[in-house]
Amino acid sequence: MLEDQPTAPTAATAAPWPTAYPKGYAVVDVETTGLARDDRIISAAVYRLDYRGDVEDHWYTLVNPERDPGPVWIHGLTGDVLVDAPLFPDIAAEFSERLDGRVLVAHNAMFDWSMIAREYARAQRTAPVQQRLCTIALSKELRLPLPNHKLESLAAHFGVVQQRAHHALDDARVLAEAFRPSLHAAAQGGVRLPLLECLPLTEWSDSPATPRVGHQASYRGGGGGSWRPSRKRPACPYPNPGRYEPGKLLKQGMRVAFSGDTSVDRELLEDRAVEAGLHIATSVSRLTSLLVTNDPDSATSKTVKAKSFGTPVVDEAAFTQLVRDVSPADG
């Protein structure tokens, strides 16, 4: 089902506005069957904003993923609900209309963009998006005093009330309402927006396994267990080139460890690292190239060892930007 409801814009102020800032934004949230490469979008929402972050309209749709809907206990969308929803190719044109000419804004935008780009590639189309802006990265640029990088923390900071967490339309609304004051704070402070290029996929091959909607045998239910299919990662084929040097690129073969709470599923971050040719380290040693943590002052064994060994440390937002441009291994 599609919804398109205009919302009255907020009156613009007379304050000067940076001319280098984008002319419009598309605040996006997608719910998915999971976080792996072959997972699918099951719902999508877009809030279109003008150059000052005022809402122009919003749109929402369910999407039939043609497979297992995944963690129903999180997003609430069952196979029965999705079976009559449109397929992604059926909504791609209208989705494109919402994105066209705008900067895609999302909370952990690398994830939303990667899922959207894959769906467009499957449909043999290209999303009309040239740049994205991650609100995690923007909150870091603004040095907001957040306890972590979750959407609920960003919303609480700006007094935005969330009504239905993990519902694409409400998550997009919450993010749009939190993005506007963030955008104004950046404009007033002369902050350069952390815009990144969006590179579309040019080819795609589906996984051999494409479960039917409603078939959940490959997933484990319950709040404490993982809902992703269990699998063993292949060994990293590249030698360890040593430690990461701040200000430079990551290099294939580097050993990356993760510690503490992250705004997105840990396995998704590990997937991105493995796809880029990095080695996932389960502990920190003198051979560890980099530790990724949002709380470097915590007393976990990994952060304590990283300090004692002098291991470089970056946060999640910095890592998601570094991992998109990893240099090839030597030789």
Salt bridges, closest charged atoms under 4 A:
ASP4 OD2 - ARG98 NH2 2.63
ASP39 OD1 - ARG67 NH1 3.23
ASP54 OD1 - ARG180 NE 2.50
GLU56 OE1 - ARG102 NH2 2.70
ASP57 OD2 - ARG48 NH2 2.65
ASP57 OD1 - ARG98 NH1 3.49
GLU94 OE2 - ARG98 NH2 3.59
GLU119 OE2 - ARG40 NE 2.97
GLU119 OE1 - ARG122 NH1 3.54
ASP170 OD1 - ARG173 NH2 2.72
GLU177 OE2 - ARG173 NH1 3.14
ASP206 OD1 - ARG122 NE 3.08
GLU245 OE1 - LYS248 NZ 3.04
ASP261 OD1 - LYS150 NZ 3.53
GLU267 OE1 - ARG228 NH1 3.24
GLU267 OE1 - ARG231 NH1 3.17
GLU270 OE1 - ARG233 NH2 2.98
ASP271 OD2 - ARG228 NH2 2.92
ASP271 OD1 - ARG231 NH2 2.44
ASP271 OD1 - ARG233 NH1 3.00
GLU275 OE1 - ARG37 NH1 3.55
GLU275 OE1 - ARG118 NH2 3.96
GLU275 OE2 - ARG272 NH1 3.89
ASP315 OD2 - LYS140 NZ 2.80
ASP330 OD1 - LYS251 NZ 3.15
